[in-house]
């Protein structure tokens, strides 16, 4: 008896993370297709998937749009959304569109696979320790800096703090939490 591997779509704009996810799932015997944006998906409209791991932000595209497209082409697909910047509003919207779980990065491969297979990821278990406020602050600062192409003056203005305050924060981070 031949076991057919589950067909998994990975939609992630970060090339190294996308490649890592693809390799890890291939090693776990999934049939993996990896894309970076919505345009890449349009080339796959005839392909059906069983599972999908979708980054909330796909460059300038929204992973939420991809969830809608996927459910039209592959009814019954199990979709998990990954994000570095979670919010209740986007989590609710993702679930309403058909995602079965919404995980905040960083997340382990085991947690992603557990969510895809309908198991409770370790991060949702009783012994889960939420990231500290300092960690959230650092991640948001990194996000804003990246959006401002590393320009500290622009980032400080966008964060609503003085440039020197941002420089002090950058000197004492990353936090160990």
Buried (B, 14 or more C-beta within 10 A) or exposed (E): EEEEEBBBBBBBBBEEBBEBBBEBBBEEEBBBBBBBBBEBBEEBEEEEBBBBBBBBBBEEBBBBBBBEBBBEBBEEBBBBBBBBEBEEEBBEBBBEBBBBBBBBBEBEEEBBBBBBEEEEBEBEEEEEEEBEEBBBBBBEBBBBBEEBEEEBEBBBBBBEBEBEEBEEBBEEBEBEE
